Amino acid sequence: MQTLVDMKKLYEEDEHLWLFENARLLREGRLDLADIEHIAETLEDMGKRDFREILSRLIILIGHLLKWKFQQEQRSSSWKGTINEQRLKLNLEFEDSKNLENYGRENFPAAYKKARSLAASDTGLPLSTFPEEPPFTFDQTADENYFPG
């Protein structure tokens, strides 16, 4: 039987095993032995990781939509594939969590700003090529049928 001290030590030595051991303890209703402090920290970290993933996917997607709109002569099946893949993965996350969709919607302006810089860097075009305000909405960005220009 693991004790709380053992669980904290296990957290430092083998986090993966620690996850399964804590899950077992929680299922058995043995909260007194579970490493509650680290469980809470791990859950928060998971939530933050999900937010970072949404923001990262939005930046990549918006960047490719900008390139699609402003570098029409360079359009490729690779760009279209990246756009479709990012949309698919974002929309799957949004179907599972309204909170993640709300986070994406609320952080769309910040994602656009980063994507604008990324698009300028990727294309070699001046930053001024890409408008300061998004030329498409969050909903258009997530819409699997929308391609600007």
Disulfide bonds with the S-S distance in Angstrom:
none
